[in-house]
Amino acid sequence: MKAKTILLLLLAAAALSAVYVLVRNGSTPSPVARITRDGVLVEEINLNQVTKPYSFTLEDESGTNTVQVERGRIRVSGANCPDQICVGQGWISNAGLPIVCLPHRLMIEITGGGGELDGAAG
């Protein structure tokens, strides 16, 4: 009788552990926009915590970029670079394709929030 009780408790503990691991790993982290200029982190923005849309301007000797932020997404809405590729990239909302302004050495990438590519994605 005692062996059955111990076995039942061990099975219950294993089942609870498995449920905990599945629930914990199944949660998706919030998307965070990481803005870097010349490789230096300028700002991190948790895109799920944005309550009202806003914009701000990043300016240094290389140029000016206006960044627009809304809940769940971010973009460069204006820049004084010659090619405007960063503006043309539009909104991003998940990991995978960053916004890059080469003339101003600016990059906006999203971490978390799902959408990251793994080694098998190619």
Backbone as JSON Lines, residues from 0, in Angstrom:
{"i":0,"aa":"M","n":[0.82,-1.2,0.0],"ca":[0.0,0.0,0.0],"c":[0.86,1.26,0.0]}
{"i":1,"aa":"K","n":[1.9,1.27,0.8],"ca":[2.77,2.42,0.89],"c":[3.48,2.66,-0.45]}
{"i":2,"aa":"A","n":[3.88,1.62,-1.14],"ca":[4.57,1.75,-2.43],"c":[3.64,2.36,-3.46]}
{"i":3,"aa":"K","n":[2.35,1.98,-3.44],"ca":[1.38,2.54,-4.39],"c":[1.18,4.04,-4.15]}
{"i":4,"aa":"T","n":[1.15,4.44,-2.91],"ca":[0.98,5.86,-2.57],"c":[2.18,6.68,-3.04]}
{"i":5,"aa":"I","n":[3.36,6.15,-2.79],"ca":[4.57,6.86,-3.23],"c":[4.61,6.95,-4.74]}
{"i":6,"aa":"L","n":[4.28,5.87,-5.43],"ca":[4.26,5.87,-6.89],"c":[3.24,6.87,-7.42]}
{"i":7,"aa":"L","n":[2.07,6.92,-6.81],"ca":[1.03,7.86,-7.23],"c":[1.48,9.31,-7.01]}
{"i":8,"aa":"L","n":[2.13,9.59,-5.89],"ca":[2.64,10.93,-5.63],"c":[3.73,11.32,-6.62]}
{"i":9,"aa":"L","n":[4.61,10.38,-6.96],"ca":[5.66,10.66,-7.94],"c":[5.07,10.93,-9.33]}
{"i":10,"aa":"L","n":[4.07,10.16,-9.72],"ca":[3.41,10.39,-11.01],"c":[2.7,11.74,-11.04]}
{"i":11,"aa":"A","n":[2.06,12.1,-9.94],"ca":[1.37,13.39,-9.86],"c":[2.38,14.53,-9.93]}
{"i":12,"aa":"A","n":[3.51,14.39,-9.25],"ca":[4.53,15.43,-9.29],"c":[5.11,15.56,-10.7]}
{"i":13,"aa":"A","n":[5.33,14.45,-11.38],"ca":[5.84,14.49,-12.75],"c":[4.84,15.16,-13.69]}
{"i":14,"aa":"A","n":[3.56,14.85,-13.51],"ca":[2.52,15.44,-14.36],"c":[2.43,16.95,-14.13]}
{"i":15,"aa":"L","n":[2.48,17.38,-12.89],"ca":[2.44,18.81,-12.59],"c":[3.68,19.53,-13.13]}
{"i":16,"aa":"S","n":[4.81,18.9,-13.03],"ca":[6.04,19.5,-13.59],"c":[5.93,19.66,-15.09]}
{"i":17,"aa":"A","n":[5.39,18.65,-15.76],"ca":[5.24,18.72,-17.22],"c":[4.28,19.83,-17.62]}
{"i":18,"aa":"V","n":[3.18,19.97,-16.9],"ca":[2.22,21.03,-17.19],"c":[2.87,22.4,-16.98]}
{"i":19,"aa":"Y","n":[3.63,22.56,-15.91],"ca":[4.3,23.83,-15.64],"c":[5.26,24.19,-16.77]}
{"i":20,"aa":"V","n":[6.05,23.24,-17.21],"ca":[7.02,23.5,-18.27],"c":[6.31,23.87,-19.56]}
{"i":21,"aa":"L","n":[5.24,23.19,-19.9],"ca":[4.5,23.48,-21.13],"c":[3.86,24.86,-21.08]}
{"i":22,"aa":"V","n":[3.28,25.22,-19.96],"ca":[2.63,26.52,-19.84],"c":[3.67,27.64,-19.85]}
{"i":23,"aa":"R","n":[4.75,27.46,-19.13],"ca":[5.78,28.49,-19.05],"c":[6.44,28.7,-20.41]}
{"i":24,"aa":"N","n":[6.77,27.65,-21.14],"ca":[7.42,27.78,-22.43],"c":[6.45,28.2,-23.52]}
{"i":25,"aa":"G","n":[5.18,28.02,-23.32],"ca":[4.19,28.39,-24.32],"c":[3.87,29.88,-24.33]}
{"i":26,"aa":"S","n":[4.26,30.59,-23.27],"ca":[3.97,32.02,-23.25],"c":[4.92,32.76,-24.17]}
{"i":27,"aa":"T","n":[4.38,33.73,-24.88],"ca":[5.17,34.5,-25.83],"c":[5.65,35.78,-25.17]}
{"i":28,"aa":"P","n":[6.95,36.07,-25.23],"ca":[7.42,37.31,-24.64],"c":[6.92,38.52,-25.43]}
{"i":29,"aa":"S","n":[6.79,39.63,-24.76],"ca":[6.34,40.86,-25.41],"c":[7.37,41.32,-26.44]}
{"i":30,"aa":"P","n":[6.9,41.87,-27.57],"ca":[7.85,42.39,-28.54],"c":[8.5,43.68,-28.02]}
{"i":31,"aa":"V","n":[9.82,43.72,-28.09],"ca":[10.58,44.88,-27.65],"c":[11.36,45.42,-28.84]}
{"i":32,"aa":"A","n":[11.16,46.7,-29.14],"ca":[11.91,47.36,-30.2],"c":[13.21,47.87,-29.61]}
{"i":33,"aa":"R","n":[14.32,47.44,-30.2],"ca":[15.66,47.88,-29.78],"c":[16.18,48.84,-30.85]}
{"i":34,"aa":"I","n":[16.42,50.07,-30.45],"ca":[16.91,51.09,-31.38],"c":[18.38,51.32,-31.08]}
{"i":35,"aa":"T","n":[19.22,51.08,-32.09],"ca":[20.65,51.3,-31.93],"c":[21.14,52.27,-33.0]}
{"i":36,"aa":"R","n":[22.12,53.04,-32.63],"ca":[22.77,53.95,-33.57],"c":[24.27,53.71,-33.45]}
{"i":37,"aa":"D","n":[24.85,53.34,-34.57],"ca":[26.28,53.04,-34.62],"c":[26.64,51.93,-33.62]}
{"i":38,"aa":"G","n":[25.72,50.97,-33.47],"ca":[25.94,49.83,-32.6],"c":[25.69,50.07,-31.12]}
{"i":39,"aa":"V","n":[25.31,51.28,-30.75],"ca":[25.07,51.63,-29.35],"c":[23.56,51.69,-29.11]}
{"i":40,"aa":"L","n":[23.1,51.0,-28.07],"ca":[21.68,51.0,-27.74],"c":[21.23,52.4,-27.34]}
{"i":41,"aa":"V","n":[20.23,52.92,-28.07],"ca":[19.68,54.24,-27.79],"c":[18.44,54.12,-26.91]}
{"i":42,"aa":"E","n":[17.58,53.15,-27.25],"ca":[16.32,53.0,-26.52],"c":[15.74,51.61,-26.75]}
{"i":43,"aa":"E","n":[15.02,51.12,-25.75],"ca":[14.24,49.89,-25.86],"c":[12.8,50.24,-25.54]}
{"i":44,"aa":"I","n":[11.87,49.75,-26.37],"ca":[10.46,50.07,-26.19],"c":[9.67,48.76,-26.2]}
{"i":45,"aa":"N","n":[8.96,48.48,-25.11],"ca":[8.07,47.32,-25.07],"c":[6.81,47.73,-25.84]}
{"i":46,"aa":"L","n":[6.62,47.15,-27.01],"ca":[5.54,47.59,-27.89],"c":[4.15,47.21,-27.38]}
{"i":47,"aa":"N","n":[4.05,46.24,-26.47],"ca":[2.74,45.91,-25.9],"c":[2.35,46.86,-24.79]}
{"i":48,"aa":"Q","n":[3.28,47.67,-24.31],"ca":[2.98,48.61,-23.23],"c":[2.69,50.02,-23.74]}
{"i":49,"aa":"V","n":[2.7,50.21,-25.05],"ca":[2.4,51.52,-25.62],"c":[0.89,51.75,-25.52]}
{"i":50,"aa":"T","n":[0.48,52.81,-24.83],"ca":[-0.95,53.08,-24.67],"c":[-1.46,54.09,-25.68]}
{"i":51,"aa":"K","n":[-0.61,55.05,-26.05],"ca":[-0.99,56.06,-27.04],"c":[0.12,56.16,-28.07]}
{"i":52,"aa":"P","n":[-0.23,56.31,-29.36],"ca":[0.81,56.5,-30.38],"c":[1.64,57.76,-30.1]}
{"i":53,"aa":"Y","n":[2.91,57.67,-30.39],"ca":[3.78,58.83,-30.23],"c":[4.94,58.75,-31.21]}
{"i":54,"aa":"S","n":[5.65,59.84,-31.35],"ca":[6.84,59.84,-32.2],"c":[7.93,60.66,-31.53]}
{"i":55,"aa":"F","n":[9.15,60.41,-31.94],"ca":[10.29,61.16,-31.42],"c":[11.36,61.2,-32.51]}
{"i":56,"aa":"T","n":[12.27,62.14,-32.36],"ca":[13.31,62.34,-33.37],"c":[14.67,62.01,-32.78]}
{"i":57,"aa":"L","n":[15.43,61.23,-33.52],"ca":[16.81,60.93,-33.17],"c":[17.7,61.75,-34.09]}
{"i":58,"aa":"E","n":[18.59,62.53,-33.49],"ca":[19.43,63.42,-34.28],"c":[20.85,63.39,-33.76]}
{"i":59,"aa":"D","n":[21.8,63.3,-34.66],"ca":[23.21,63.48,-34.35],"c":[23.91,64.01,-35.59]}
{"i":60,"aa":"E","n":[25.24,64.02,-35.58],"ca":[25.97,64.6,-36.7],"c":[25.74,63.85,-38.01]}
{"i":61,"aa":"S","n":[25.3,62.59,-37.95],"ca":[25.06,61.83,-39.19],"c":[23.71,62.14,-39.81]}
{"i":62,"aa":"G","n":[22.74,62.62,-39.05],"ca":[21.44,62.96,-39.6],"c":[20.3,62.8,-38.62]}
{"i":63,"aa":"T","n":[19.09,62.89,-39.16],"ca":[17.87,62.89,-38.35],"c":[16.91,61.8,-38.83]}
{"i":64,"aa":"N","n":[16.36,61.06,-37.86],"ca":[15.32,60.07,-38.14],"c":[14.16,60.32,-37.18]}
{"i":65,"aa":"T","n":[12.95,60.35,-37.7],"ca":[11.76,60.45,-36.87],"c":[11.15,59.06,-36.76]}
{"i":66,"aa":"V","n":[10.97,58.6,-35.53],"ca":[10.46,57.26,-35.25],"c":[9.04,57.39,-34.73]}
{"i":67,"aa":"Q","n":[8.14,56.6,-35.3],"ca":[6.74,56.6,-34.89],"c":[6.44,55.26,-34.22]}
{"i":68,"aa":"V","n":[5.78,55.31,-33.07],"ca":[5.51,54.12,-32.27],"c":[4.01,54.01,-32.01]}
{"i":69,"aa":"E","n":[3.47,52.83,-32.23],"ca":[2.1,52.51,-31.88],"c":[2.12,51.18,-31.15]}
{"i":70,"aa":"R","n":[1.01,50.84,-30.51],"ca":[0.94,49.57,-29.8],"c":[1.21,48.43,-30.78]}
{"i":71,"aa":"G","n":[2.28,47.67,-30.5],"ca":[2.59,46.48,-31.29],"c":[3.4,46.72,-32.54]}
{"i":72,"aa":"R","n":[3.73,47.98,-32.88],"ca":[4.49,48.23,-34.11],"c":[5.28,49.53,-34.04]}
{"i":73,"aa":"I","n":[6.26,49.65,-34.95],"ca":[7.15,50.8,-34.97],"c":[7.63,51.03,-36.4]}
{"i":74,"aa":"R","n":[7.96,52.28,-36.73],"ca":[8.49,52.6,-38.06],"c":[9.31,53.88,-38.01]}
{"i":75,"aa":"V","n":[10.09,54.1,-39.07],"ca":[10.74,55.38,-39.3],"c":[9.82,56.14,-40.24]}
{"i":76,"aa":"S","n":[9.25,57.24,-39.77],"ca":[8.29,57.98,-40.59],"c":[8.94,59.11,-41.38]}
{"i":77,"aa":"G","n":[10.16,59.48,-41.0],"ca":[10.85,60.53,-41.72],"c":[12.34,60.48,-41.46]}
{"i":78,"aa":"A","n":[13.11,60.89,-42.46],"ca":[14.56,60.93,-42.32],"c":[15.13,61.9,-43.34]}
{"i":79,"aa":"N","n":[16.29,62.46,-43.04],"ca":[16.91,63.36,-44.0],"c":[18.05,62.68,-44.78]}
{"i":80,"aa":"C","n":[17.99,61.36,-44.85],"ca":[18.98,60.62,-45.65],"c":[18.57,60.66,-47.12]}
{"i":81,"aa":"P","n":[19.51,60.49,-48.04],"ca":[19.2,60.65,-49.46],"c":[18.32,59.55,-50.05]}
{"i":82,"aa":"D","n":[18.43,58.32,-49.56],"ca":[17.72,57.23,-50.23],"c":[16.35,56.9,-49.65]}
{"i":83,"aa":"Q","n":[16.07,57.27,-48.4],"ca":[14.77,57.07,-47.75],"c":[14.35,55.6,-47.65]}
{"i":84,"aa":"I","n":[15.3,54.68,-47.71],"ca":[14.97,53.25,-47.62],"c":[14.35,52.93,-46.26]}
{"i":85,"aa":"C","n":[14.87,53.55,-45.2],"ca":[14.34,53.29,-43.86],"c":[12.87,53.7,-43.76]}
{"i":86,"aa":"V","n":[12.51,54.8,-44.4],"ca":[11.11,55.25,-44.4],"c":[10.26,54.29,-45.22]}
{"i":87,"aa":"G","n":[10.79,53.85,-46.35],"ca":[10.05,52.95,-47.23],"c":[9.83,51.56,-46.65]}
{"i":88,"aa":"Q","n":[10.59,51.19,-45.63],"ca":[10.4,49.87,-45.02],"c":[9.08,49.77,-44.29]}
{"i":89,"aa":"G","n":[8.52,50.88,-43.88],"ca":[7.21,50.87,-43.23],"c":[7.25,50.3,-41.82]}
{"i":90,"aa":"W","n":[6.08,49.85,-41.38],"ca":[5.91,49.34,-40.02],"c":[6.52,47.96,-39.88]}
{"i":91,"aa":"I","n":[7.11,47.69,-38.71],"ca":[7.49,46.33,-38.35],"c":[6.83,46.01,-37.02]}
{"i":92,"aa":"S","n":[6.48,44.73,-36.85],"ca":[5.78,44.35,-35.63],"c":[6.29,43.05,-35.03]}
{"i":93,"aa":"N","n":[7.22,42.39,-35.7],"ca":[7.8,41.19,-35.11],"c":[9.24,41.02,-35.58]}
{"i":94,"aa":"A","n":[9.92,40.09,-34.94],"ca":[11.33,39.87,-35.25],"c":[11.47,39.32,-36.67]}
{"i":95,"aa":"G","n":[12.61,39.51,-37.23],"ca":[12.88,38.94,-38.54],"c":[13.5,39.94,-39.5]}
{"i":96,"aa":"L","n":[12.86,41.08,-39.7],"ca":[13.37,42.06,-40.66],"c":[13.49,43.41,-39.97]}
{"i":97,"aa":"P","n":[14.7,43.85,-39.67],"ca":[14.85,45.14,-38.99],"c":[14.72,46.31,-39.96]}
{"i":98,"aa":"I","n":[14.51,47.48,-39.4],"ca":[14.57,48.72,-40.17],"c":[16.01,49.22,-40.07]}
{"i":99,"aa":"V","n":[16.61,49.55,-41.2],"ca":[18.0,49.98,-41.22],"c":[18.12,51.27,-42.02]}
{"i":100,"aa":"C","n":[18.83,52.24,-41.46],"ca":[19.2,53.46,-42.17],"c":[20.72,53.5,-42.19]}
{"i":101,"aa":"L","n":[21.3,53.04,-43.28],"ca":[22.76,52.97,-43.37],"c":[23.43,54.34,-43.29]}
{"i":102,"aa":"P","n":[22.93,55.39,-43.98],"ca":[23.61,56.68,-43.89],"c":[23.7,57.22,-42.46]}
{"i":103,"aa":"H","n":[22.68,56.9,-41.63],"ca":[22.65,57.41,-40.26],"c":[23.07,56.36,-39.24]}
{"i":104,"aa":"R","n":[23.47,55.18,-39.72],"ca":[23.92,54.08,-38.86],"c":[22.87,53.73,-37.79]}
{"i":105,"aa":"L","n":[21.6,53.72,-38.2],"ca":[20.48,53.46,-37.3],"c":[19.87,52.11,-37.62]}
{"i":106,"aa":"M","n":[19.53,51.35,-36.57],"ca":[18.83,50.09,-36.77],"c":[17.75,49.95,-35.7]}
{"i":107,"aa":"I","n":[16.57,49.51,-36.15],"ca":[15.47,49.19,-35.24],"c":[15.14,47.73,-35.47]}
{"i":108,"aa":"E","n":[15.28,46.93,-34.42],"ca":[14.95,45.52,-34.52],"c":[14.02,45.13,-33.38]}
{"i":109,"aa":"I","n":[13.23,44.1,-33.61],"ca":[12.29,43.65,-32.59],"c":[12.77,42.31,-32.06]}
{"i":110,"aa":"T","n":[12.8,42.2,-30.75],"ca":[13.1,40.93,-30.09],"c":[11.87,40.51,-29.33]}
{"i":111,"aa":"G","n":[11.71,39.2,-29.12],"ca":[10.55,38.7,-28.42],"c":[9.31,38.78,-29.28]}
{"i":112,"aa":"G","n":[8.18,38.45,-28.7],"ca":[6.91,38.56,-29.4],"c":[6.67,37.49,-30.44]}
{"i":113,"aa":"G","n":[7.47,36.44,-30.45],"ca":[7.31,35.42,-31.48],"c":[7.87,35.91,-32.79]}
{"i":114,"aa":"G","n":[7.83,35.11,-33.79],"ca":[8.29,35.49,-35.1],"c":[9.78,35.36,-35.3]}
{"i":115,"aa":"E","n":[10.52,35.0,-34.23],"ca":[11.95,34.81,-34.42],"c":[12.18,33.55,-35.23]}
{"i":116,"aa":"L","n":[13.19,33.6,-36.03],"ca":[13.53,32.44,-36.84],"c":[14.46,31.54,-36.04]}
{"i":117,"aa":"D","n":[14.25,30.24,-36.17],"ca":[15.15,29.32,-35.5],"c":[16.12,28.75,-36.53]}
{"i":118,"aa":"G","n":[17.01,27.92,-36.09],"ca":[18.03,27.39,-36.97],"c":[17.48,26.57,-38.12]}
{"i":119,"aa":"A","n":[16.31,25.99,-37.96],"ca":[15.72,25.16,-39.01],"c":[14.96,25.97,-40.05]}
{"i":120,"aa":"A","n":[14.74,27.25,-39.79],"ca":[13.91,28.06,-40.69],"c":[14.62,28.37,-42.0]}
{"i":121,"aa":"G","n":[15.94,28.46,-41.96],"ca":[16.71,28.71,-43.19],"c":[16.53,30.07,-43.63]}
